[in-house]
Amino acid sequence: MDHTPYRAAERRLWQHYRLEPSERIVELPTLDTHVRVQELGAGEPALFLHGSPSSGTNFAPLLPHLHGIRSIVIDRPNSGLSGTPARTTSIALRSLTHLVPDVLDALGLERAHVVGSSTGGTVALHGAITAPERVDRLVLLGAPAAVASVPLPTSERLLLFPGVARLASRFVPGRAGQRKALEGIGHAAAIADGRIPDDYWDWTDRLLHDTGSWRDEFASYSAFARWSMTYGRDVAITDADLAHIAAPTHIVWGGHESYGGHEVAERFAEPMPDARVTFMAEAGHLPWLDDPALVGATVESFLLDRELELPAAA
């Protein structure tokens, strides 16, 4: 597959935000694949984990607002310009449940902060549960998938029905479908107001059409398929699991979150020993798309353990 059009669109998106990340490939022998790593800034290391189907570049609007942080942005396996591991059930499970320590090992890092969104939030939670000594502070931007106390949207439940995700992987959405999908997860106002730039849409278009991100992410769902349309015990995160998270945790939750409202967020946070919720009434599932400066200030102050300084109005 020719990645030249994707790389060109990605470069334009980074340039839109006046950013120029470094890039490298690191091997993950535990998954028999590799991941692409992009890095920006200097300071305390923070690993960024994106949702599905997407790539690490989805965090581009957020990263200019982080200072004193070494942002380590990966394309998760099956996404962006990372490799596609063998689709066995055990490998697919490990790519969710043990990716954090696997990547930190590959990067030569003993510990790091971890920032996750959607499916990336699930990966981040599993990392904090299975390797607590490796995670300093944990940030969840929007609802994570596969948490027992967080209701699954109908669309996600359907993807867990055997065969549906593989069928969906064959039909890559066009620009109109991508806009409709973002509207459906709470970003209609940001789209209507032009807060999401054309370069972002060009990047998502090329991501879905010029990489295997759409096909490979959904094809890997077959490892999690259940007739009950729920996640299996190896993936699902219970209240008892959450109670073992030692890392201080900050959850940023939008009022237009497709997984549920403020009560769901508080219910999710309750079992964790040290968790707080920032509720953004006008934000959706990817809250930094709605207000990148505010989310950036919130994440930065939490990771660096200092008082929040609200960004000046534009």
GIQUIFEN-V250772 format. One record per run of one state. SS is the DSSP state (a for helix, b for strand, c for the rest). FROM is the first residue (numbers start at 0). TO is the last residue. If there is no record, write none. Layout:
BEGIN
ss=SS from=FROM to=TO
ss=SS from=FROM to=TO
END
This chain:
BEGIN
ss=c from=0 to=2
ss=a from=3 to=15
ss=c from=16 to=20
ss=b from=21 to=27
ss=c from=28 to=31
ss=b from=32 to=39
ss=c from=40 to=42
ss=b from=43 to=48
ss=c from=49 to=54
ss=a from=55 to=62
ss=c from=63 to=67
ss=b from=68 to=73
ss=c from=74 to=87
ss=a from=88 to=96
ss=c from=97 to=97
ss=a from=98 to=106
ss=c from=107 to=110
ss=b from=111 to=116
ss=c from=117 to=117
ss=a from=118 to=129
ss=c from=130 to=130
ss=a from=131 to=133
ss=b from=134 to=140
ss=c from=141 to=145
ss=b from=146 to=146
ss=c from=147 to=152
ss=a from=153 to=158
ss=c from=159 to=162
ss=a from=163 to=167
ss=c from=168 to=173
ss=a from=174 to=191
ss=c from=192 to=196
ss=a from=197 to=209
ss=c from=210 to=211
ss=a from=212 to=223
ss=c from=224 to=235
ss=b from=236 to=236
ss=c from=237 to=237
ss=a from=238 to=241
ss=c from=242 to=246
ss=b from=247 to=253
ss=c from=254 to=260
ss=a from=261 to=269
ss=c from=270 to=273
ss=b from=274 to=279
ss=c from=280 to=285
ss=a from=286 to=288
ss=c from=289 to=290
ss=a from=291 to=302
ss=c from=303 to=313
END
